[in-house]
Amino acid sequence: MRNTPTDPLPLAQALIRCRSVTPADNGALAVLEAALRPLGFTCHRLRFGPEGQEVENLFARRGTEGPHFCYAGHTDVVPPGTAGWVDDPFAAAVRDGVLYGRGACDMKGGIAAFVAGLGDFLAANPSHPGSISLLITGDEEGPALDGTARVLDWMAANGQIPDMALVGEPTSRAALGDIVKIGRRGSMTAWITVFGTQGHSAYPQRADNPVHRLLRVLGRLTAEPLDAGSAWFEPSTLQVTGFETGNAASNVIPAEARAMLNIRFNDHHDSTGLTERLHAALRAEEARYEMRVAVSGESFLTSPGPFVDLLKRAVERATGAAPRLDTGGGTSDARFIARFCPVAELGGLGSSLHQVNESVPVAELRDLAALYRMVLEEAFA
């Protein structure tokens, strides 16, 4: 693979050295702004959240016309943990051609690679048509309440919605560029409390055991698969992830029983329909209950078409191999972007994300920068 003339390593190191453990910024977005302004980008620092706890976000754009290509990512990182690091996790040390540090893989290294590829694309195409933007949040690894979703609302209100978006999550599995994610399953969690009547286990006729009723509800919900999968997605799953009564006495029927469920669902479902499915199972067992549901995101799919095709062409040019289109894994901020425009995910190898001694080979960073340059070449061909 041809490397990009601009080396992404210095920017990756500068970003890693900012201890931006979610939702703290600690200068990471200022480092990125300093790299983008000389390239002609207008930068907007966007702060959302409760007073005194605002999350820092960045929207930067070069150009005003279409087509508008947006690269999305995050500079916040998960905590490094307390033991096992060979180097300080924020030292950005390079040893034997490998860059170590929290965020090297997920995803400060990817952001640096995009900026390097972008710089070389602009040097060769200073008058390219359309515009390029970056949507970078400091709230992806946390609750994601005041990050990408809020920035997108601001973009919509200010006429900044792109025609296409690429999220730079580390999607590659065995070789750089081998997977392009064109969708993700939805995710929701439900907390169910079923109420009964407390009593002595020797006299069950005088009580109403909520454990038995809740077990029957869960049996209904897990007896049959949600579906058999779809054209682009594996089967949806409903998993019981918690069950408890808070009861310490073996001879007492408890007054209530609680369960926690997590559902990962494909494009056959939405969270509204699945929530009703839960209510129906509870009603069928005549349960007295309370239920709280939190939806991390709906499922989405960017069907193969012009945008996906340009990504495939760029990967084939850069690596000599066609990528596999995939929808596996958990959620990402692409779930928010999918409400506005076609979106896909393409980045480096994710073998060490969130691990102790998180790392990326420097050669891989440089190859990723070259791949991103080719993505821009295809987008503005």
C-alpha positions in Angstrom: 0.0 0.0 0.0 1.2 3.5 -0.8 1.6 5.6 2.4 0.5 9.2 2.5 3.3 11.8 2.5 1.9 13.5 5.6 2.8 11.4 8.7 -0.2 10.9 11.0 2.1 9.9 13.9 2.8 13.3 15.4 -0.9 14.2 15.6 -1.8 10.8 17.0 0.8 11.3 19.7 -0.4 14.8 20.5 -4.0 13.6 20.8 -3.1 10.6 23.0 -1.1 12.9 25.4 -4.4 14.7 26.2 -5.9 12.7 29.0 -9.4 12.9 27.6 -11.1 10.1 29.6 -14.8 10.5 28.9 -16.3 13.0 29.1 -13.2 15.2 29.9 -11.5 16.9 26.9 -8.2 18.1 28.4 -7.1 19.9 25.3 -7.8 17.1 22.7 -10.1 19.2 20.5 -7.8 22.2 20.7 -5.0 20.0 19.3 -7.3 18.9 16.5 -8.5 22.4 15.8 -4.9 23.6 15.5 -4.3 20.9 12.8 -7.5 21.7 10.8 -7.5 25.6 10.7 -4.3 25.8 8.5 -6.2 23.4 6.1 -8.9 26.0 5.6 -11.5 24.7 8.1 -13.9 26.8 10.0 -14.2 25.3 13.4 -17.2 25.5 15.8 -16.7 24.4 19.4 -20.1 23.1 20.6 -20.7 22.5 24.3 -23.8 20.7 25.5 -25.0 19.3 28.9 -25.7 20.6 32.4 -24.0 23.8 33.5 -20.6 23.0 34.9 -20.7 19.5 33.2 -20.7 20.5 29.6 -19.3 18.1 27.0 -16.9 19.5 24.4 -17.6 18.8 20.7 -16.1 20.0 17.5 -17.7 20.6 14.1 -15.3 21.8 11.4 -16.0 22.4 7.7 -14.1 23.4 4.7 -16.3 24.7 1.8 -20.0 25.4 1.6 -21.3 23.6 -1.5 -22.3 20.0 -2.1 -21.5 17.2 -2.1 -20.8 17.4 1.6 -18.6 14.6 3.0 -18.4 14.3 6.8 -15.9 12.3 8.8 -17.2 11.5 12.3 -15.3 10.2 15.4 -14.5 10.8 19.0 -11.6 12.0 21.1 -12.8 10.7 24.4 -11.4 7.4 25.6 -12.2 4.8 28.3 -10.2 4.8 31.6 -6.8 3.2 31.2 -7.1 0.9 34.3 -4.6 0.7 37.0 -2.1 -2.0 36.2 -0.3 -3.8 33.3 0.8 -0.8 31.1 4.4 -1.0 30.0 4.4 2.8 29.5 2.2 5.6 30.9 -1.0 5.1 28.9 -0.9 8.8 27.9 2.8 9.0 27.0 2.2 7.9 23.4 5.4 5.9 23.4 6.6 4.3 20.2 8.5 1.0 20.6 9.6 -1.3 17.8 7.4 0.6 15.3 4.3 0.4 17.4 2.4 3.4 19.0 1.1 2.7 22.5 -1.4 4.6 24.4 -5.1 4.9 25.4 -6.9 5.9 22.2 -4.2 4.7 19.8 -6.7 2.2 18.3 -10.0 3.7 19.5 -9.8 6.2 17.9 -7.3 9.0 18.2 -5.1 7.2 15.8 -7.9 7.0 13.2 -8.6 10.7 13.5 -4.9 11.5 13.0 -4.9 9.2 9.9 -7.9 11.0 8.5 -6.4 14.4 9.0 -3.1 13.2 7.3 -5.0 11.7 4.4 -7.1 14.9 4.2 -4.1 17.1 4.1 -2.6 15.2 1.2 -5.9 15.1 -0.7 -6.2 18.9 -0.3 -2.6 19.5 -1.4 -3.3 17.6 -4.6 -6.9 18.9 -5.0 -7.0 22.4 -3.7 -10.1 23.3 -5.7 -12.0 20.1 -5.2 -15.8 20.4 -5.6 -18.1 20.3 -2.6 -17.1 20.4 1.1 -15.5 18.3 3.8 -16.4 18.3 7.5 -15.4 16.6 10.7 -17.9 15.9 13.5 -15.8 15.0 16.6 -17.3 14.4 20.0 -16.1 14.0 23.5 -19.1 11.9 24.6 -19.0 8.6 22.7 -17.5 6.3 25.3 -19.9 7.5 27.9 -23.7 8.0 27.9 -23.6 9.7 24.5 -26.3 12.2 25.5 -24.4 15.5 24.8 -22.2 14.4 21.9 -23.0 13.4 18.3 -26.8 13.5 18.7 -26.7 17.0 20.0 -24.2 18.2 17.4 -26.4 16.7 14.6 -29.4 18.7 15.9 -27.2 21.9 15.7 -26.1 20.9 12.2 -29.6 20.4 11.1 -30.7 23.8 12.5 -27.7 25.5 10.8 -27.9 23.9 7.4 -24.8 21.7 7.9 -26.2 18.2 7.3 -23.9 16.2 5.0 -24.7 14.1 2.0 -22.7 11.2 3.3 -20.8 10.4 6.5 -18.0 8.0 7.4 -17.4 7.0 11.0 -13.8 6.1 11.6 -14.3 3.4 14.2 -11.7 0.6 14.1 -13.8 -1.8 12.0 -11.1 -3.9 10.3 -10.7 -7.4 11.7 -7.8 -9.4 10.1 -6.4 -6.8 7.6 -6.8 -3.1 7.1 -10.0 -2.4 5.2 -11.3 -5.9 5.2 -14.7 -4.8 6.7 -17.0 -1.9 6.0 -19.9 -1.7 8.4 -23.0 -0.5 6.6 -25.4 -1.0 9.6 -25.7 -1.9 13.2 -28.3 -3.7 15.3 -30.5 -1.7 17.6 -30.1 -2.0 21.4 -32.5 -1.6 24.2 -32.6 -2.5 27.9 -35.7 -3.1 30.0 -36.0 -3.2 33.8 -39.1 -5.1 34.9 -40.5 -5.3 38.5 -43.4 -7.7 39.1 -45.3 -7.1 42.4 -46.9 -9.8 44.5 -47.9 -10.4 48.1 -45.3 -11.3 50.7 -45.9 -14.3 52.9 -44.6 -17.4 54.6 -43.3 -20.1 52.2 -45.2 -22.7 54.3 -48.5 -21.0 53.5 -48.2 -20.0 49.8 -52.0 -19.9 49.5 -51.9 -16.7 51.6 -49.3 -15.0 49.3 -48.9 -14.2 45.7 -45.4 -15.2 44.5 -44.1 -12.6 42.0 -41.0 -14.8 41.3 -43.2 -17.5 39.7 -45.2 -15.0 37.7 -42.0 -13.2 36.5 -40.5 -16.6 35.5 -43.5 -17.4 33.4 -43.2 -14.0 31.7 -39.6 -14.6 30.9 -40.5 -18.1 29.7 -42.9 -16.5 27.2 -40.3 -14.0 26.0 -37.5 -16.5 25.5 -39.6 -19.5 24.2 -39.3 -18.5 20.6 -36.6 -16.6 18.6 -37.5 -13.0 17.8 -36.7 -13.7 14.1 -34.4 -15.7 11.8 -32.3 -12.8 10.7 -32.6 -10.6 7.6 -30.8 -10.0 4.4 -28.0 -8.0 6.1 -28.4 -8.9 9.8 -28.1 -11.9 12.1 -31.1 -12.9 14.2 -32.2 -10.6 16.9 -31.6 -11.7 20.5 -33.4 -11.2 23.8 -31.1 -12.0 26.8 -32.1 -12.0 30.5 -29.1 -10.2 32.0 -30.3 -9.9 35.6 -32.8 -11.4 38.1 -33.2 -10.6 41.8 -35.6 -10.2 44.7 -33.5 -8.7 47.4 -34.8 -11.5 49.6 -32.4 -12.8 52.3 -34.8 -15.2 54.0 -35.3 -18.7 52.5 -38.8 -19.1 54.0 -40.3 -15.8 52.9 -42.1 -15.3 49.6 -40.9 -11.9 48.5 -43.2 -8.9 47.7 -41.5 -8.2 44.3 -39.2 -9.7 41.8 -37.0 -7.8 39.3 -35.5 -8.8 36.0 -33.2 -7.0 33.5 -33.3 -7.7 29.8 -31.1 -6.6 26.8 -32.4 -6.9 23.3 -30.2 -6.5 20.2 -32.5 -6.3 17.2 -32.2 -6.1 13.4 -34.3 -4.3 10.8 -37.3 -6.5 11.4 -38.0 -4.6 14.6 -38.1 -1.2 16.2 -38.0 -0.4 19.9 -41.6 0.6 20.0 -42.8 -2.8 18.8 -40.4 -4.7 21.1 -41.6 -2.7 24.1 -45.1 -3.7 23.3 -44.0 -7.3 23.0 -42.7 -7.0 26.6 -46.0 -5.5 27.8 -48.0 -8.2 26.1 -46.1 -11.0 27.9 -46.7 -9.3 31.2 -50.4 -8.7 30.5 -50.7 -12.4 29.5 -49.6 -13.5 33.0 -51.9 -10.9 34.6 -48.9 -9.3 36.3 -48.9 -6.2 38.4 -45.7 -4.6 37.2 -43.6 -1.5 36.4 -41.2 -1.4 33.5 -38.6 1.1 32.4 -37.0 0.9 29.0 -33.9 2.6 27.7 -33.1 2.6 24.0 -29.4 3.0 23.0 -30.3 3.2 19.3 -32.6 1.8 16.6 -31.2 -0.5 14.0 -30.1 1.1 10.8 -28.8 0.0 7.4 -27.1 1.9 4.6 -28.1 -0.2 1.6 -25.4 -0.8 -1.0 -25.4 2.1 -3.5 -23.3 5.0 -4.6 -21.8 5.8 -1.2 -21.0 2.2 -0.2 -19.6 1.7 -3.7 -17.1 4.5 -3.4 -15.9 3.1 -0.1 -15.4 -0.3 -1.7 -13.5 1.2 -4.6 -11.2 3.1 -2.2 -10.5 0.0 -0.2 -9.8 -2.1 -3.4 -7.4 0.6 -4.6 -5.6 0.8 -1.3 -5.4 -2.8 -0.4 -6.0 -4.8 -3.6 -8.9 -6.7 -2.0 -12.6 -6.1 -1.8 -14.0 -5.4 1.7 -16.8 -7.4 3.3 -20.0 -5.5 4.1 -21.0 -6.2 7.7 -23.5 -5.1 10.3 -22.2 -7.0 13.4 -21.0 -5.7 16.7 -22.5 -3.3 19.2 -23.7 0.3 18.7 -21.7 3.3 17.5 -22.5 7.0 16.9 -23.4 6.0 13.4 -26.8 5.2 14.8 -27.4 8.9 15.3 -26.1 10.0 11.9 -28.3 7.4 10.1 -31.3 9.6 10.8 -29.9 12.3 8.5 -27.8 10.7 5.7 -26.1 7.6 4.4 -23.4 6.5 6.9 -20.9 3.7 7.0 -17.9 2.8 9.2 -14.4 2.2 8.1 -11.2 2.3 10.2 -8.2 0.4 11.4 -7.9 -2.9 13.2 -9.7 -3.1 16.5 -7.7 -5.9 18.1 -6.5 -3.8 21.1 -9.3 -1.3 21.7 -10.1 -0.8 25.4 -7.3 -3.2 26.4 -4.2 -2.6 28.6 -1.3 -1.6 26.3 -3.7 -0.4 23.6 -1.6 0.1 20.4 -1.4 0.4 16.7 1.5 -0.2 14.4 2.8 3.1 12.9 2.8 1.5 9.5 -0.9 0.7 9.8 -1.6 4.4 10.7 0.2 5.5 7.6 -1.7 3.0 5.5 -5.0 4.1 7.0 -4.1 7.7 6.1 -3.5 6.6 2.5 -6.8 4.7 2.5 -8.7 7.8 3.7 -7.1 9.9 1.1 -8.4 7.5 -1.5 -11.9 7.6 0.0 -11.9 11.4 -0.5 -10.6 11.0 -4.1 -13.5 8.7 -4.8 -16.0 10.9 -3.1 -15.0 13.9 -5.1 -14.1 12.2 -8.4 
